[in-house]
Amino acid sequence: MSELRQAVEDLQDPRDAQGLVDVQQLEAEQEGAASPRSSSSSSSSSSSSVSSSYSAGAESLRQGAELSMMADLVSFLLLKYRRKQPTTRAEMLSILRAYQHHFPVVFSQASECMQLVFGVDVKEVDPKEHLYIVVPTLGLTCDGMQGDERSMPKNGLLVILLGVIVLGGEGAPEEEVWGALGVMGVYPGREHFIYGEPRELITKAWVQEGYLEYRQVADSDPARHEFLWGPRAHAETSKLQVLEHLFRLNSKGPISFPSLSEEAVSNEEEGA
């Protein structure tokens, strides 16, 4: 059993901190390499080069360690969401163990991943007790859990789809929708590690729940279809909120949310 799995199953077990240990070792060696003074210019240049190399190595290890902790925290929050349980700051801090000073950064980025990838918000409901709940984003009332009890929340895809429709005007042609989703690695007939088989989800499940309308384009021959907002989407959220969500998602640039979320899903499924 992996240590990431243990972090989800039993919060009392220590997590792997080797990356941060390596960071500390590199920083200590960097200080030792930088402290001696030499009158030789070549020695000074060499010392500067070594210092820069150690700094780059330490920063790389630190970022890797933070990503690993983010994956742990995301998998823990997914577990809480599936079980419809609140959580506390103390519980989340226990994930980080001896490296709790990383919590503000890790929590912020894990929360952002939860919102942008899974369509779920982490909200503090009791600042005094530091109590948090994990709920669907943008006021949506569905939990996004299609399929069996081990499925992942899919509201992130729903919000993106609603955004594609907004950008298309009143409706979005089906071929344009699949083209946009293909950029995310979501294809009809192909199983996705978060969203499952998307055609069934988009053309049936969310249509039945009232979030989408899927209809044939009038007078189209051969027949073509388009997607529109359903009445439940209009009732629960707004086009402005959806567009703001898309802007935040687009502004993330190269951050590795897809690979991070895949690792978190894997961890969470192992710990289920």
C-alpha positions as CSV (number, residue, x, y, z in Angstrom):
1,M,0.0,0.0,0.0
2,S,1.4,3.4,-1.0
3,E,2.0,6.2,1.5
4,L,-0.4,8.4,-0.5
5,R,-3.1,5.7,0.0
6,Q,-2.3,5.6,3.7
7,A,-2.7,9.4,4.0
8,V,-6.3,9.0,2.7
9,E,-7.2,5.9,4.7
10,D,-5.6,6.8,8.0
11,L,-4.7,10.4,8.7
12,Q,-2.6,9.3,11.7
13,D,0.0,7.6,9.5
14,P,3.1,9.7,8.5
15,R,3.3,10.8,4.9
16,D,6.4,10.7,2.6
17,A,8.4,13.9,3.0
18,Q,11.6,12.8,1.3
19,G,11.3,15.6,-1.2
20,L,11.3,18.2,1.5
21,V,14.1,16.4,3.3
22,D,16.2,16.6,0.1
23,V,15.3,20.3,-0.1
24,Q,16.6,20.9,3.4
25,Q,19.8,19.0,2.6
26,L,20.4,21.0,-0.5
27,E,19.8,24.2,1.3
28,A,22.3,23.2,4.0
29,E,24.9,22.3,1.5
30,Q,24.3,25.5,-0.4
31,E,25.0,27.5,2.7
32,G,28.2,25.5,3.3
33,A,29.3,26.1,-0.3
34,A,28.6,29.8,-0.2
35,S,30.1,30.7,3.2
36,P,33.9,30.3,2.5
37,R,35.5,33.5,1.1
38,S,38.2,33.4,-1.5
39,S,40.4,36.1,-2.9
40,S,40.5,34.2,-6.2
41,S,38.0,35.4,-8.8
42,S,37.9,32.0,-10.4
43,S,37.0,30.5,-7.0
44,S,34.3,33.1,-6.5
45,S,32.8,32.4,-9.9
46,S,32.8,28.6,-9.2
47,S,31.2,29.2,-5.8
48,S,28.5,31.3,-7.4
49,S,27.8,28.6,-10.0
50,V,27.5,25.9,-7.4
51,S,25.2,28.1,-5.3
52,S,23.0,28.7,-8.3
53,S,22.8,25.0,-9.1
54,Y,21.9,24.1,-5.6
55,S,19.2,26.9,-5.5
56,A,17.7,25.6,-8.8
57,G,17.7,22.0,-7.5
58,A,16.2,22.9,-4.1
59,E,13.4,24.9,-5.8
60,S,12.6,22.0,-8.2
61,L,12.4,19.6,-5.3
62,R,10.3,22.0,-3.2
63,Q,7.8,22.4,-6.1
64,G,7.6,18.6,-6.5
65,A,7.0,18.1,-2.8
66,E,4.3,20.8,-2.8
67,L,2.5,19.1,-5.8
68,S,2.7,15.8,-4.0
69,M,1.1,17.4,-0.9
70,M,-1.6,19.0,-3.1
71,A,-2.5,15.6,-4.6
72,D,-2.8,14.2,-1.0
73,L,-5.1,17.1,0.0
74,V,-7.2,16.9,-3.1
75,S,-7.7,13.2,-2.7
76,F,-8.7,13.8,1.0
77,L,-11.2,16.5,0.0
78,L,-12.7,14.3,-2.7
79,L,-13.2,11.6,0.0
80,K,-15.0,14.2,2.2
81,Y,-17.1,15.3,-0.7
82,R,-18.2,11.8,-1.6
83,R,-19.1,11.1,2.0
84,K,-20.8,14.5,2.4
85,Q,-18.8,15.1,5.5
86,P,-17.3,18.5,6.7
87,T,-13.7,18.8,7.5
88,T,-11.5,21.0,9.7
89,R,-8.3,22.8,9.3
90,A,-6.7,20.5,11.9
91,E,-7.7,17.4,9.7
92,M,-6.1,19.0,6.7
93,L,-3.0,20.0,8.6
94,S,-2.6,16.4,9.6
95,I,-2.1,15.5,6.0
96,L,1.1,17.7,5.9
97,R,2.4,16.5,9.2
98,A,5.8,18.1,10.0
99,Y,5.5,20.5,7.0
100,Q,2.4,22.4,8.1
101,H,4.0,25.7,7.3
102,H,3.3,24.8,3.6
103,F,-0.4,24.7,4.3
104,P,-1.5,28.1,3.0
105,V,0.0,27.5,-0.4
106,V,-1.0,23.9,-0.6
107,F,-4.6,24.6,0.5
108,S,-5.0,27.5,-1.8
109,Q,-3.9,25.5,-4.9
110,A,-5.7,22.3,-3.9
111,S,-9.0,24.4,-3.5
112,E,-8.4,25.9,-6.9
113,C,-7.9,22.4,-8.4
114,M,-11.1,21.2,-6.7
115,Q,-13.1,24.1,-8.2
116,L,-11.6,24.2,-11.7
117,V,-11.3,20.5,-12.4
118,F,-14.0,18.9,-10.3
119,G,-16.5,21.8,-10.1
120,V,-16.5,21.7,-6.3
121,D,-15.9,24.5,-3.8
122,V,-14.2,24.2,-0.4
123,K,-15.9,26.7,1.8
124,E,-15.2,27.8,5.4
125,V,-18.5,27.8,7.3
126,D,-17.3,28.4,10.8
127,P,-14.1,30.6,11.0
128,K,-13.9,30.2,14.8
129,E,-13.8,26.4,14.6
130,H,-12.1,26.4,11.2
131,L,-14.8,24.1,9.8
132,Y,-15.1,23.6,6.1
133,I,-17.6,22.0,3.7
134,V,-17.1,20.7,0.2
135,V,-20.0,21.7,-2.1
136,P,-20.8,22.0,-5.9
137,T,-19.6,25.3,-7.4
138,L,-21.5,28.2,-8.8
139,G,-24.7,27.4,-6.9
140,L,-25.3,24.1,-8.7
141,T,-27.4,21.7,-6.6
142,C,-26.4,18.4,-8.3
143,D,-23.5,16.7,-6.7
144,G,-22.1,15.6,-10.1
145,M,-21.7,12.0,-8.9
146,Q,-22.9,9.9,-11.9
147,G,-22.6,6.2,-11.8
148,D,-21.5,4.1,-8.8
149,E,-20.5,5.4,-5.4
150,R,-16.8,5.5,-6.3
151,S,-17.3,7.9,-9.3
152,M,-15.8,11.4,-9.3
153,P,-17.6,14.7,-9.3
154,K,-18.2,15.9,-12.8
155,N,-19.5,19.4,-12.3
156,G,-16.3,20.8,-13.6
157,L,-17.1,19.5,-17.1
158,L,-20.7,20.7,-16.8
159,V,-19.6,24.3,-16.1
160,I,-17.2,24.2,-19.0
161,L,-19.9,22.9,-21.3
162,L,-22.3,25.6,-20.1
163,G,-19.5,28.1,-20.9
164,V,-19.0,26.7,-24.4
165,I,-22.8,27.2,-25.0
166,V,-22.6,30.8,-23.7
167,L,-19.7,31.6,-26.0
168,G,-21.7,30.2,-28.9
169,G,-24.6,32.4,-28.4
170,E,-28.0,30.9,-27.6
171,G,-26.8,27.4,-28.5
172,A,-23.7,25.5,-29.5
173,P,-23.5,23.0,-32.4
174,E,-22.7,19.5,-31.2
175,E,-19.6,19.3,-33.4
176,E,-18.2,22.5,-31.9
177,V,-18.9,21.2,-28.4
178,W,-16.9,18.0,-29.0
179,G,-14.2,20.1,-30.6
180,A,-13.8,22.2,-27.5
181,L,-13.9,19.3,-25.1
182,G,-11.4,17.4,-27.2
183,V,-8.8,20.0,-26.2
184,M,-9.3,18.7,-22.7
185,G,-8.9,15.1,-23.8
186,V,-12.6,14.5,-23.6
187,Y,-13.9,12.5,-26.6
188,P,-17.3,10.8,-27.3
189,G,-17.1,7.1,-26.9
190,R,-13.8,7.2,-25.0
191,E,-13.6,6.7,-21.2
192,H,-12.2,9.6,-19.3
193,F,-10.5,9.1,-15.9
194,I,-12.8,11.7,-14.2
195,Y,-15.8,12.0,-16.4
196,G,-16.3,8.4,-17.6
197,E,-18.0,8.0,-21.0
198,P,-18.9,11.6,-21.8
199,R,-21.6,11.1,-24.5
200,E,-24.0,9.4,-22.1
201,L,-23.3,12.0,-19.5
202,I,-23.8,15.0,-21.8
203,T,-26.7,13.9,-24.1
204,K,-28.7,11.9,-21.5
205,A,-27.9,12.4,-17.8
206,W,-27.6,16.2,-17.8
207,V,-30.5,16.5,-20.2
208,Q,-32.7,14.4,-17.9
209,E,-31.5,16.5,-14.9
210,G,-32.5,19.7,-16.7
211,Y,-29.1,21.3,-17.0
212,L,-28.9,20.9,-20.8
213,E,-31.2,20.8,-23.8
214,Y,-30.1,18.6,-26.7
215,R,-32.1,19.0,-29.8
216,Q,-32.0,18.6,-33.5
217,V,-31.3,21.8,-35.5
218,A,-34.4,22.8,-37.4
219,D,-34.4,21.8,-41.1
220,S,-30.9,20.2,-40.9
221,D,-30.3,17.4,-43.5
222,P,-28.5,15.3,-42.6
223,A,-29.6,15.8,-39.1
224,R,-27.4,17.9,-36.8
225,H,-27.8,18.6,-33.1
226,E,-27.1,21.5,-30.7
227,F,-26.8,22.1,-27.0
228,L,-28.6,24.8,-25.0
229,W,-28.8,25.7,-21.4
230,G,-31.6,23.8,-19.6
231,P,-34.1,25.3,-17.2
232,R,-32.2,24.0,-14.1
233,A,-29.0,25.7,-15.3
234,H,-30.8,29.0,-15.7
235,A,-32.4,28.6,-12.2
236,E,-29.2,27.8,-10.3
237,T,-26.4,29.8,-11.9
238,S,-25.8,32.7,-14.4
239,K,-23.9,33.2,-17.6
240,L,-21.7,35.8,-15.9
241,Q,-20.7,33.3,-13.2
242,V,-19.9,30.7,-15.8
243,L,-17.8,33.0,-17.9
244,E,-15.9,34.2,-14.8
245,H,-15.2,30.5,-14.0
246,L,-13.9,29.9,-17.6
247,F,-11.7,33.0,-17.3
248,R,-10.1,31.6,-14.1
249,L,-9.6,28.3,-15.8
250,N,-8.0,29.9,-18.8
251,S,-5.7,32.1,-16.7
252,K,-4.1,29.1,-15.0
253,G,-1.8,28.6,-18.0
254,P,0.7,25.8,-17.7
255,I,-0.2,24.7,-14.1
256,S,-0.5,20.9,-14.0
257,F,-4.0,20.5,-12.8
258,P,-4.9,17.6,-15.1
259,S,-1.9,15.5,-14.0
260,L,-2.4,16.6,-10.4
261,S,-6.0,15.6,-10.5
262,E,-5.3,12.3,-12.1
263,E,-2.8,11.5,-9.3
264,A,-5.4,12.6,-6.7
265,V,-8.1,10.5,-8.2
266,S,-5.7,7.5,-8.2
267,N,-4.8,8.1,-4.6
268,E,-8.5,8.5,-3.6
269,E,-9.6,5.3,-5.4
270,E,-6.9,3.3,-3.8
271,G,-7.9,4.6,-0.4
272,A,-11.7,4.0,-0.9
